[in-house]
Amino acid sequence: MNKETEKLLKKYAKATIGGTVSINDLAEREFSGKSLNKSEKAALGNFERYRLAKLNEVHDDMAFHELYRQLQVLANLADYKEFLKDEYIQPD
């Protein structure tokens, strides 16, 4: 596991994250036909681009699956507002 991933997982392993709206919460709301506001749509798009960019960097099967699971954890636990930060905005 790389240092960036360790840092993110440590950040979101804290008990203080309970009750936040996650990326998966937004995706579920959108899938069920509920509308998202502009920042929610932006966060969802940023996460998807970030996720795809990170997964495309991995060329080892085991590393890919480990990273995939880690990204699933982030999508489930991280506050969606985290993905509005510049570091998650990938050029199209």
Secondary structure, DSSP 8 states (H G I E B T S, - for coil): --HHHHHHHHHHTSGGGTT--BHHHHHHHHHTT----HHHHHHHHHHHHHHHHHHHH--SHHHHHHHHHHHHHHHHHSBGGGGGSGGG----
